[in-house]
Amino acid sequence: MREQTVVIIGGGLGGLGAAVRLAARGRRVIVCESGATFGGKMNTFEHSGFRFDTGPSLITMPWVFEDLFSAAGSRLADHLELAPMHPISEYVYPDGMRFDYSSSLPEWLSTLERFGRSEADGFLRFMELGARLFAVSRETFLRYRPRDWWRAGEIAGLRRMPLRFGWGNYHRTVEAHFRSPHLRQLYDRYPTYVGSSPYQSPATLAVIPYIEYAFGGWYPQGGLYRIVESLVELARVLKVELRAGARVASIDRAGERVCGVTLEDGEKIRADVVVMNGDAGDAPGLLGEAGAKSLAPNDRSMSGLVFLFGVGRTMPELRHHTIFFSEDYRREFDELFVERKFPSDPTVYVNAPSRTDRSVVPGEGEALFVMANAPANDGDEWDEAQIAEARSRVMATLARGGMKAFENDVVVADVWTPRRIGAKYLMPGGAIYGAHSHGWRKAFLRPPNKDRRVRGLYYVGGGTHPGGGAPTVLISAQITSELIERYEKS
């Protein structure tokens, strides 16, 4: 039996996950990554002893990661040490309200008592809704591409879909369960995990807060990039050929079937299967076809404006994760998605992994990841004046929330604008999650994992089914690998 060669375009998390699974099944795998490092948006920045994750800051659904390592004949625990986040986050509001969000039910119910008994009841009902949505998703959305749901026996899971609150608008579902404006704002935040607005997303996204609460948030000691480093180590053990600085110029085909790729330097790599780990809209262009479809601005998820600060003094008052909310959440999302401009009063996320993991700092100090949501526009220049104005708004939110001034103690600083993110990771406008999840079609009918026209061409990553987020991307890798096993016989 001839050994089958698979070329994966892009060494992001999805590409690495697919490479490991396919290599473990006996295929020859070559990963062509255009950049100097692997990991895609799950990457790292280091300077003067400070180490920052530039992408995700925690993971959920740890069994997805365990399953990947197991599929490769290894154990997650032999590569990574996952620490549970307790509390998951601190929430800070403009009116001075602040509290910890804990996945410990007794602790969280005790906090909810501050808002009245009805809020605790609403929370339990909201989690029950999320649990039912998760049970359905695990049988359908998180296992198969939509066209495969209709196979015998698998459609039955959809019959358990909760119709009340499950199909409507996400924000209205939150309103139906909570009276407190503070709790409504807290739970309205979760669609931002997939780059979307709570006011335009389907209520089925209530599965996201359930997953985080029920299964916790986890931090790999050494930072999130340790996941990428571990997958690279595992891939090399499995004899995956990892090629950095190898930009693919075209996907080659013979008739209606792929036969390999050509790199920018002219090198041709023969392949039986090609997997695209990137924007599916770029595939027609790589195939030499007219009409490559880049995401239109109104279809894009949010981008982000990120400041990385290495602070020379320790800040014990900080939690690992803190959210500083804006005063008018609806206005913030109108500015992001309707007016398509950086918010006048942004919600700000501060990730301080050094409060949990001192290996990311050179002794004293803190490594701060400070992020505000931003629109994914093509025309925004993000020049020095625009960055300075946005930074002043971010710092105003932090000061209003009571965060102690630290700018005079900054010894390392870097800024990632939507423009820089887009250029670095080849994402239109810097749209971190590809398409937004506004409406059920956008949320659940993402680009397919298998090309419908070109045989041997597949897709993986946050831009394809089932969507963005580290565990979901690895589920995408599993789905894509299983499709290749089904349709591509050696």
Sequence and secondary structure as in RCSB ss.txt:
>XXXX:A:sequence
MREQTVVIIGGGLGGLGAAVRLAARGRRVIVCESGATFGGKMNTFEHSGFRFDTGPSLITMPWVFEDLFSAAGSR
LADHLELAPMHPISEYVYPDGMRFDYSSSLPEWLSTLERFGRSEADGFLRFMELGARLFAVSRETFLRYRPRDWW
RAGEIAGLRRMPLRFGWGNYHRTVEAHFRSPHLRQLYDRYPTYVGSSPYQSPATLAVIPYIEYAFGGWYPQGGLY
RIVESLVELARVLKVELRAGARVASIDRAGERVCGVTLEDGEKIRADVVVMNGDAGDAPGLLGEAGAKSLAPNDR
SMSGLVFLFGVGRTMPELRHHTIFFSEDYRREFDELFVERKFPSDPTVYVNAPSRTDRSVVPGEGEALFVMANAP
ANDGDEWDEAQIAEARSRVMATLARGGMKAFENDVVVADVWTPRRIGAKYLMPGGAIYGAHSHGWRKAFLRPPNK
DRRVRGLYYVGGGTHPGGGAPTVLISAQITSELIERYEKS
>XXXX:A:secstr
    EEEEE  BHHHHHHHHHHHHTT EEEEEESSSSSBTTS EEEETTEEEESS   B  HHHHHHHHHHTT  
GGGT  EEE SSSEEEE TTS EEEE S HHHHHHHHGGG HHHHHHHHHHHHHHHHHHHHHHHTTTTS GGGTT
STTTGGGGGG   TTTSSBHHHHHHHH   HHHHHHHHTGGGGGT  TTTSBGGGGHHHHHHHHH  EEETT TH
HHHHHHHHHHHHTT EEEET  EEEEEEETTEEEEEEETTS EEE SEEEEES GGGHHHHTT S      GGGB
  EEEEEEEEESS  TT  SEEEE  S HHHHHHHHHTS S  SS  EEEE GGGT GGGTTSSSEEEEEEEEE 
  SS    HHHHHHHHHHHHHHHHHTT    GGGEEEEEEE HHHHHHHHT GGG TTSB   SHHHHH    SB
 SSSBTEEEESTTSTT SSHHHHHHHHHHHHHHHHHH   
